[in-house]
Amino acid sequence: MPSSPPSCQTRGMTEQPWLVVIDGQRIFADPESDWGSAMWPDALATIGRLLPEYEGRTILTRWVPPAPGDRAGSWAAYMAAWPFADRPADDPYFDLVPELVGVDAIVVDAPTFGKWDAIRQLVGEAPNLVVVGVSTDCCVISTVLPAADAGATVTVVAAGCAGSSEENHAAALRVMGLYPPQVTVES
């Protein structure tokens, strides 16, 4: 983990970065969930240390399943492959973990892996983002790469991310690390 929070100033910019916490939800934190990440407790500890540094500049995202009538293309097959997650969007399994409830943050729901389209209007066209969350190899990478492609400067704090497995986490970090200077991966 960096000794101080990532800052645009350290990368030649003056804009204050936004902390984006991807999908800190029960469905990904529950060890009994098909999508539970064993890495989540350590990632959450790092997220907890970062949150005070980004007061007033934090976004918490939540994945919610697309409504049955909105499952275009591969989403119908995806939801059929993961029937345990085919629940109403307001099901408690999609709630934020208790440690994130009450945080001074904007909460954004999206029925997509990537959250860039859902947060873009909140952070502006070329923001500086610090990204953490779950899962590194799905929703995190699906947010980071489109954000960078759109002009955002993104710092991924590896210790604040949880993958579906250690191997998949490492692979996703390697891929995101291929995009400097748009994307920087920090421990």
N, C-alpha and C positions, 0 to 999 in steps of 0.2 A: 504494500500500500504506500502511496506517496506520503512524504512527511507533511505536506500541506496539500490542500485541495487543488486539483487542476485549475488553472486560471488562464484566461485568454491573454493576460498580460505576459505570462511566461512564454507565450507562443507568438508574441509580436502583435497582440491585439489588446484593446482596452475594454471591450464589452464583457460584462459579467456573464459567466456561463450558467446554464440551466442544468439542474440535476434531473435526469429522467430515470425513474425506477420502473423497469418493465415488469409488469404482471406479478407483483408481490402478493399472490393470492393463495388461499387455502388449498386449492386444487393442485398447486405446484409445491406447496410446503408439506402437505400431508404425506408421510412416508408410506401410507397404505394406498395412496392414489397411483393409478397407472402412470401418471405424469409427475409424481413426486420426485424431487431431486434430493439425493443424499447430500449434495453440496450446499443446499439452501441455508442451513443454520450458520455456516461460516460466512456466506455471502451477506446474510442479514446482519451479522455483526459489523461487517464493513460498511454496509448501508447505514446502519445506526450511527456510526462514527462520522459519516459524510453529511447526514441530514442537517445538523446545526449550521454547517458552513453555507448552506443554500437556502436558508430561510427566506420565504417569499419568492424563490426561484426554483421550485420543485414541482415536478409533474409525476403523479403516480398513474400508471396505466393498468387497465384490467382487460384481459381477454374475455369476451362473452361469445357464446356460440351464435352463429348466424341463425336468425329465425327460420323455421322450416320453409317458409315461402321465399326466402332470400338466399337459398343455397344454390347459387349459380355454379355451373361447371363442376369442378372437382370438390367443392364444398359438400355436396350431397354424399359423395363417396367417402370423404374424410369423416364426416359425422357418423356414417354407417360403420366405419372402421373403428371408431372410438365411442361406442354407445354409452359408456359410463359418463361421458361429458355432455351427452345430449340432454340437457336440462334447461329449464327456463333461465333467462339471463339474470333474474333476481334470486336464483337459488343461492343459499348461503355458502355453497362450495366455491362460488366465484367471489366471495367477499375478500377484502384485503386481510392479510394476516393481522392479528391484534397489535403487533408492534408498529404497524403503519397507520392504524386507525387514529384519527385525531391529529395527524401530522399536518403542519401548515403547508398544504399542497393543493394543486388542482388535480382532480381525479378525472381521467378520461377513459371511457369505455370504447372498445372497437372489436368488431367481429372478424378481425384479420390478424395474422401473425405480426406483420409490421405495423408499427404505430406512427410512422412518420406522417402519413396523410392526416391522422387524427390530431396530431400535436402541432403541425406546421403553422397554422394560423395563430397559435398561442405564442410561439417563440420567434416568429419572423422568418424572413426569407433566407438569411445566411447566418443563423445563430451559432453560438458556441455551446455544445452539449457535452455533458458528462453522463455517460450511460452505464447503468448497472441493472441487474435483474436476472430473470429466468425466462426461458432457458437460453443459454448462450448460443446454442446451436439451432435455435428456431426463432423465437420472437426477438431476441436481442440482435442477432445478425440481420434479421429481416427489417429491423428498424434502422440500424446503423448504416447499412450500405445505401439505401435510398436517400437517407438524410445527407450523407456525404456527396452522393451524386447530384443532389439538388443545391449543393454549395455550403452545407453546414460543416463546421469544424468539429470533429467528434473525438472525445477521449473516452475510451472504454477502460473502466477500472476492473481488471481481471478478477481481483479478489472479491469484488462486489457482484460477480456474476456466478450463476449456478447452471451447469449443463445437465443434460440428460444422463451423461456419464462423464467421467474424467477425460476419456479419450475424445468424446465428441466436443467437450468444452475446449480442450487444447486445439482441436482441429479448427473450430470456429474462430478462436483467437488468432490462429495462424493466418486464416483467410482474411480476417479484418485487418491484420497487421500488414497485409500486402497493399494497403491503400494510403500510404503516407503521401503528402502531409495532411490529407483530408481526415484520416483516421489514425489515431495514436493509441496503442494498447499500453497501459501502465499496470504495474503489478499492484 
